[in-house]
């Protein structure tokens, strides 16, 4: 009977998602500790109410991601599904507020990374939002297929990681781009391998999503310095 129960036992990736539920909020807290959450103690102020609203919306999204994993682990699947419908509206808010905040930051106030044109840097924020829309939409469409739904939701979190990674105080500034995209890419690849081993089957849909995310990183960096893109944004703004 013991042998049969082991054979019938469904492959589990609970450990992976438990780690994500713990690590993702901690990474966000560590990254934004000085610049946002406890910025007042370090002389950092929020530029305007829009940026603060963006911070609230994104913090709520991180909490939503963690709560959804907790609900599945505690077998509250019905509540998880109900929360998922609320999450669709929340995701739309993430995109709208994210775009408005990026426009205000990079186009209106000209905020950018050292050595980059603010119009070029705007592309990075836009790509993050476009990737989020694609990944989240795919996860919603495949919500009745847990083997695809759960990894795609995990990838929505990985997609937002670079913004927190670049704000970690121990990240070397001279190689910040490598760290910002290298860490999420490594996590995405590790999760793909983990899931494939646990289920003893290669997840082609998740693999394609991981590949798309990884490829988008060097592409967006190359395009940020494109004069064509900068001229296009300048034309749109005018």
Residue, then its C-alpha position, 0 to 999 in steps of 0.5 A: x500500500x505504501x508503494x502504491x500511495x507513492x506512485x499515485x502521489x501527485x508531483x509537488x512544487x509546493x517548496x518552490x512557491x513557498x520560497x517565492x511567497x517568502x523571498x519576493x516580499x523580502x526582496x521588495x522590502x530590502x530593495x525599497x527599504x531606503x528609497x520608499x518604505x523607510x525613506x523618511x529616515x534616510x532623507x528620501x522623500x516621495x516626489x508626488x502623490x502619484x509615486x506614492x499611489x504607485x508604491x501602494x498599488x505595487x505593495x498590494x500586488x506583492x501581498x496579493x501574490x503571497x496570499x494567493x500562494x498561501x490560500x492554495x497551500x491551505x487548500x482554500x481553492x475556492x477563495x483563491x479563485x474568487x481572489x483571482x477575479x479581484x486580481x484581474x482588476x488589480x492587475x489592470x490598476x498595476x498597468x495603468x498606474x505603472x504607466x502614468x508613474x513612468x510617464x511622470x518620472x521619465x517624461x515629465x521629470x526626466x528621471x533616469x539612470x546614469x548615462x541613459x536618456x530619460x526617453x530611452x529609460x521609459x522603454x524599460x518601464x514600458x517593457x516591464x508592463x507589456x511583459x506583465x500584461x502578456x504573462x498575467x493574461x496567459x496565466x488567467x487564460x490557463x487558470x484551469x491548468x495549474x501546471x501552466x497557471x502557477x509558473x506563469x504567475x510566478x514569472x509575473x513576480x520575476x518580471x518585476x524583480x529588476x526594479x527591486x534588485x537595482x535598489x539593493x545597497x550591496x549591488x555594485x553600480x558598475x555591473x548593476x545591469x548584469x545583476x538587475x537582469x542576471x538574478x531574475x533570469x537565473x531564478x526563472x531558469x532555476x524554476x523551469x528546471x525545478x518544475x520540469x524535474x518535479x513533474x518529470x515533464x518539460x513545461x513547454x509553455x512556461x519554457x517559452x515564457x521564460x525564454x521570452x523574458x530572458x531575451x527581452x532583457x538585452x533587447x530592451x537595453x539595446x533599444x534604450x540607446x536607439x535614437x529612433x526610439x528617443x525621437x519617436x517618444x519626443x514626437x509622441x510627447x509633442 
